[in-house]
Amino acid sequence: MYDHLRGKKLSFWLRDLRRLRSIGDEKASLTASFMQA
């Protein structure tokens, strides 16, 4: 039971991290395009 809950929490964490990383990549590409302009 406890391990199942912990696994659920971990998957939530991983999903959030992935989303944050994609947002960071978008910001980085935006910044790069600004620098090139």
Wavefront OBJ file of the C-alpha trace (Angstrom):
o trace
v 0.000 0.000 0.000
v 2.670 2.470 1.064
v 4.913 1.584 -1.865
v 1.976 2.061 -4.243
v 1.308 5.555 -2.884
v 4.992 6.414 -3.056
v 5.116 5.253 -6.678
v 2.097 7.429 -7.482
v 3.767 10.447 -5.894
v 6.969 9.708 -7.793
v 5.123 9.561 -11.122
v 3.478 12.908 -10.312
v 6.911 14.382 -9.537
v 8.367 13.036 -12.784
v 5.454 14.442 -14.782
v 5.903 17.878 -13.170
v 9.658 17.794 -13.776
v 9.122 16.888 -17.422
v 6.611 19.720 -17.833
v 8.944 22.210 -16.140
v 11.819 21.091 -18.359
v 9.735 21.550 -21.521
v 8.705 25.030 -20.313
v 12.365 25.811 -19.626
v 13.307 24.638 -23.127
v 10.646 26.918 -24.627
v 11.963 29.875 -22.624
v 15.536 29.063 -23.641
v 14.613 28.932 -27.338
v 12.715 32.224 -26.981
v 15.732 33.832 -25.329
v 18.014 32.465 -28.053
v 15.796 33.923 -30.783
v 15.838 37.274 -28.954
v 19.640 37.197 -28.785
v 19.897 36.444 -32.515
v 17.431 39.189 -33.477
l 1 2 3 4 5 6 7 8 9 10 11 12 13 14 15 16 17 18 19 20 21 22 23 24 25 26 27 28 29 30 31 32 33 34 35 36 37
